């Protein structure tokens, strides 16, 4: 899958241009998803051939309204709701017009431990064994 986010779109100049380039490079078996800030961007992405539109940072009311309007024109394109959705609010985003709901909270806000699994090079090990 190829996901086009805002920086990819800005680098190409438009959703249409970014989607067209991604589809050409990815080939027929790879899905292209486009992050969209409003219904207009979602429609532009679908018109350019996107397989999935991500309605990002919409309120539950906006998602339901815009996903319905989008599916009336592009019923075959998947709609993903994303951005600020939590375990507590996920039920508010449920709609017959939303195919996928993403929850970034599952991977954000956790502490991390930075470590390496790199083994020393053999010649370094031999030198330290001689000492």
Helices and strands as residue ranges (DSSP letters): E 2-4, H 6-12, H 15-26, E 32-36, H 39-48, E 52-56, H 60-73, E 78-82, G 90-93, E 100-101, G 104-106, H 122-130
